[in-house]
């Protein structure tokens, strides 16, 4: 469709799956990630640029490079985010909490605040936020991660109100369990512990979430999908998972 699609955290998982899906649709891509080597070969013709969403100068350079490479931004997919550890509130040191809040909340805001003015000027655009079922239901050991994802809901709601009448759309795609590097990151590279999260169940694939993102973006300009909650059939909540 030849839209200019910007994706953060595009080096793996849902971000990479979104890149492949939009590339297959013929869109122009600007891909940002800390691990830039993993962007190679992901989407032919894409801008591949370093991006650390927790660093305002890095965000500024990335957005400027995207605009220079492919012109006005039609779609922003705010995918960069992480969970770190399973500390209960009484046991936390604060280090992992700051990392999650700075990445999941402040990082998303840093990117969006630089892209949104361009969309307002051109009176079109679509901001997609990758949230989580954790933003709807909390669980022990995930309070701060859940809080960081819950924060995205009022942020999206405010954006919809603030851009009303401008032609801009805002969609939150909130998946349940997805088998990506999510758990590997959460458990700091402990592959055995990460694998147990998905043992005996059928989680979503990154491509399933990317399908939802593309579906939302492909709707006619007068249609906005506010929130998409997508879950594996084997999951009813963060702590209700069927295992064979």
C-alpha positions as CSV (number, residue, x, y, z in Angstrom):
1,X,0.0,0.0,0.0
2,X,3.1,2.2,0.1
3,X,2.5,3.7,3.5
4,X,5.5,4.9,5.6
5,X,5.4,2.6,8.7
6,X,7.7,3.3,11.6
7,X,8.3,0.4,14.1
8,X,10.2,0.5,17.3
9,X,11.8,-2.6,18.9
10,X,11.8,-4.1,15.4
11,X,14.7,-6.5,15.9
12,X,12.7,-9.5,17.2
13,X,9.3,-10.8,18.2
14,X,6.2,-8.8,17.5
15,X,8.2,-5.9,16.1
16,X,10.0,-8.1,13.6
17,X,6.7,-9.8,12.7
18,X,5.1,-6.5,12.1
19,X,8.0,-5.5,9.8
20,X,7.6,-8.6,7.7
21,X,3.8,-8.2,7.5
22,X,3.9,-4.5,6.4
23,X,6.8,-5.2,4.0
24,X,4.6,-8.0,2.4
25,X,1.9,-5.3,1.9
26,X,4.3,-3.1,0.0
27,X,4.8,-0.5,2.6
28,X,8.0,1.6,3.2
29,X,9.5,0.8,6.6
30,X,11.7,2.6,9.1
31,X,12.9,0.1,11.7
32,X,14.5,1.1,15.0
33,X,16.2,-1.2,17.6
34,X,19.2,-1.4,19.8
35,X,20.4,-4.6,18.1
36,X,20.6,-3.1,14.6
37,X,22.5,-6.2,13.2
38,X,19.3,-8.2,13.7
39,X,17.4,-5.8,11.4
40,X,19.5,-6.9,8.4
41,X,17.4,-8.8,5.8
42,X,14.2,-8.2,7.7
43,X,12.6,-6.0,5.1
44,X,14.3,-5.1,1.8
45,X,14.6,-1.4,1.3
46,X,13.8,-0.6,4.9
47,X,15.6,2.1,6.9
48,X,17.5,0.3,9.7
49,X,18.6,2.7,12.4
50,X,19.8,2.5,16.0
51,X,17.2,3.3,18.5
52,X,17.1,3.3,22.3
53,X,13.7,4.7,23.3
54,X,15.0,5.6,26.8
55,X,17.5,8.1,25.2
56,X,15.8,11.2,23.9
57,X,18.7,12.1,21.6
58,X,18.6,8.6,20.1
59,X,14.8,8.9,19.5
60,X,15.3,12.3,17.9
61,X,18.0,11.0,15.5
62,X,15.8,8.0,14.6
63,X,12.7,10.0,13.8
64,X,14.7,12.5,11.8
65,X,16.3,9.7,9.8
66,X,12.9,8.1,9.2
67,X,11.5,11.4,7.8
68,X,14.6,11.9,5.7
69,X,14.5,8.4,4.3
70,X,10.8,7.9,3.6
71,X,9.0,11.2,4.1
72,X,5.8,11.7,6.2
73,X,5.0,9.0,8.7
74,X,1.6,7.3,8.1
75,X,1.8,4.6,10.8
76,X,3.8,4.4,14.1
77,X,4.0,1.0,15.8
78,X,5.1,1.6,19.4
79,X,6.4,-1.9,20.1
80,X,9.6,-1.4,22.1
81,X,9.1,-2.7,25.6
82,X,10.0,-5.4,28.2
83,X,9.3,-7.1,31.4
84,X,12.2,-7.6,33.8
85,X,12.2,-10.0,36.7
86,X,9.3,-11.1,38.9
87,X,10.0,-9.0,42.1
88,X,7.1,-8.6,44.5
89,X,6.7,-5.0,45.7
90,X,8.1,-5.7,49.1
91,X,11.2,-7.3,47.6
92,X,12.0,-4.9,44.9
93,X,15.2,-2.9,44.6
94,X,13.8,-0.4,42.1
95,X,16.4,-1.1,39.3
96,X,14.1,-3.3,37.2
97,X,11.1,-1.1,37.9
98,X,12.9,2.0,36.5
99,X,14.0,0.0,33.4
100,X,10.4,-1.1,32.7
101,X,8.8,2.3,33.3
102,X,11.5,4.2,31.3
103,X,11.1,1.8,28.4
104,X,7.4,0.9,28.4
105,X,6.0,4.3,29.3
106,X,8.5,7.1,28.9
107,X,10.1,5.5,25.9
108,X,6.8,5.3,24.1
109,X,6.0,8.9,24.9
110,X,9.4,10.1,23.7
111,X,8.8,8.5,20.3
112,X,5.1,9.5,20.0
113,X,5.7,13.1,20.9
114,X,8.1,13.5,18.0
115,X,5.9,11.7,15.5
116,X,2.5,13.0,16.4
117,X,3.0,16.7,15.5
118,X,3.9,15.6,11.9
119,X,0.7,13.5,11.8
120,X,-1.3,16.5,13.1
121,X,0.2,18.7,10.4
122,X,-0.7,16.3,7.6
123,X,-4.1,15.5,9.2
124,X,-3.7,11.8,8.9
125,X,-1.8,9.0,10.6
126,X,-2.2,5.9,12.9
127,X,-0.6,5.4,16.2
128,X,-0.5,1.7,17.3
129,X,0.5,0.8,20.8
130,X,1.5,-2.8,21.7
131,X,0.0,-3.2,25.1
132,X,-0.6,-6.4,27.1
133,X,-3.3,-8.4,28.9
134,X,-1.1,-7.5,31.9
135,X,-2.5,-4.0,31.5
136,X,-6.0,-5.3,32.2
137,X,-5.3,-7.9,34.8
138,X,-2.5,-7.8,37.4
139,X,-0.6,-10.7,38.9
140,X,1.8,-11.3,41.8
141,X,5.4,-10.6,40.8
142,X,4.4,-8.4,37.9
143,X,2.9,-5.3,39.6
144,X,5.2,-2.8,38.0
145,X,5.2,-4.4,34.6
146,X,1.4,-4.5,34.7
147,X,1.3,-0.9,35.9
148,X,3.5,0.2,33.0
149,X,1.1,-1.5,30.5
150,X,-2.0,-0.2,32.3
151,X,-0.6,3.3,31.9
152,X,-0.8,3.0,28.2
153,X,-4.6,2.8,28.3
154,X,-5.2,6.3,29.5
155,X,-2.3,7.6,27.4
156,X,-4.1,6.2,24.3
157,X,-7.4,7.5,25.5
158,X,-6.0,11.0,25.9
159,X,-4.4,10.9,22.5
160,X,-7.7,10.0,20.9
161,X,-9.3,13.0,22.7
162,X,-6.5,15.4,21.9
163,X,-6.4,14.5,18.2
164,X,-10.2,14.3,17.7
165,X,-11.2,15.7,14.3
166,X,-7.7,15.5,12.9
167,X,-8.1,12.2,11.1
168,X,-5.6,10.5,13.3
169,X,-6.4,7.0,14.6
170,X,-5.1,5.4,17.8
171,X,-5.2,1.6,18.5
172,X,-3.9,-0.4,21.4
173,X,-3.2,-4.1,20.6
174,X,-3.1,-6.0,23.9
175,X,-2.0,-9.7,23.6
176,X,-1.9,-12.5,26.1
177,X,0.9,-15.1,26.1
178,X,3.1,-14.8,23.0
179,X,6.1,-17.1,22.5
180,X,8.9,-14.6,21.7
181,X,12.0,-13.5,23.5
182,X,9.8,-11.9,26.1
183,X,10.4,-14.5,28.9
184,X,14.1,-14.8,28.0
185,X,14.5,-11.1,28.6
186,X,12.4,-11.2,31.8
187,X,14.6,-14.0,33.2
188,X,17.8,-12.4,32.0
189,X,18.8,-15.1,29.5
190,X,17.8,-18.1,31.6
191,X,16.6,-20.3,28.7
192,X,15.3,-23.2,30.9
193,X,13.2,-20.9,33.0
194,X,11.9,-19.0,30.0
195,X,10.9,-22.2,28.2
196,X,8.8,-23.4,31.1
197,X,6.4,-20.4,30.6
198,X,5.2,-22.0,27.3
199,X,5.5,-25.7,28.2
200,X,2.4,-27.7,27.6
201,X,0.3,-24.9,26.2
202,X,-0.3,-23.2,22.8
203,X,0.7,-19.6,23.0
204,X,0.2,-16.9,20.4
205,X,2.9,-16.4,17.8
206,X,4.3,-13.0,17.0
207,X,2.7,-13.2,13.6
208,X,-0.7,-13.5,15.2
209,X,-0.3,-10.2,16.9
210,X,1.1,-8.6,13.7
211,X,-2.0,-9.8,11.9
212,X,-4.1,-7.8,14.4
213,X,-1.9,-4.7,13.9
214,X,-2.2,-4.8,10.1
215,X,-5.9,-5.5,10.3
216,X,-6.4,-2.4,12.4
217,X,-4.3,-0.2,10.1
218,X,-6.1,-1.6,7.0
219,X,-9.5,-0.4,8.1
220,X,-11.1,2.5,6.2
221,X,-10.0,5.9,7.3
222,X,-13.3,6.6,9.2
223,X,-12.9,3.3,11.2
224,X,-10.8,3.2,14.4
225,X,-10.3,0.0,16.3
226,X,-9.8,1.3,19.8
227,X,-8.5,-1.7,21.7
228,X,-7.8,-5.3,20.4
229,X,-7.4,-7.9,23.2
230,X,-6.0,-11.1,21.6
231,X,-5.5,-14.2,23.6
232,X,-4.4,-17.8,22.9
233,X,-7.3,-20.3,23.2
234,X,-5.4,-21.9,26.1
235,X,-5.4,-18.7,28.2
236,X,-8.2,-17.0,30.0
237,X,-6.2,-14.5,32.1
238,X,-2.5,-14.0,33.0
239,X,-2.8,-16.7,35.7
240,X,-5.3,-19.0,34.0
241,X,-3.5,-21.1,31.4
242,X,-4.5,-24.6,30.2
243,X,-1.5,-26.9,30.0
244,X,-1.8,-30.4,28.5
